[in-house]
Amino acid sequence: MTNVRMIRSSGFATLDDAIERAIRVSSPLPLPSSPELFQRELRLRFRPLEE
């Protein structure tokens, strides 16, 4: 992982920071078995209040 960028804040700075820290400590992610499975961008959507 080379970069983490927040597109939209949750409105809670503490929550935003915790999510970013969790993403950063997950690096390095395991490499896929086939290079064509590798994507340069991974978007994560976190919606804690949605069911």
Secondary structure in CASP SS format (residue, H / E / C, confidence):
PFRMAT SS
TARGET T0000
AUTHOR 0000-0000-0000
METHOD secondary structure of the structure
MODEL  1
M C 1.00
T C 1.00
N C 1.00
V C 1.00
R C 1.00
M C 1.00
I C 1.00
R C 1.00
S C 1.00
S C 1.00
G C 1.00
F C 1.00
A H 1.00
T H 1.00
L H 1.00
D H 1.00
D H 1.00
A H 1.00
I H 1.00
E H 1.00
R H 1.00
A H 1.00
I H 1.00
R H 1.00
V H 1.00
S C 1.00
S C 1.00
P C 1.00
L C 1.00
P C 1.00
L C 1.00
P C 1.00
S C 1.00
S C 1.00
P H 1.00
E H 1.00
L H 1.00
F C 1.00
Q C 1.00
R C 1.00
E C 1.00
L C 1.00
R C 1.00
L C 1.00
R C 1.00
F C 1.00
R C 1.00
P C 1.00
L C 1.00
E C 1.00
E C 1.00
END
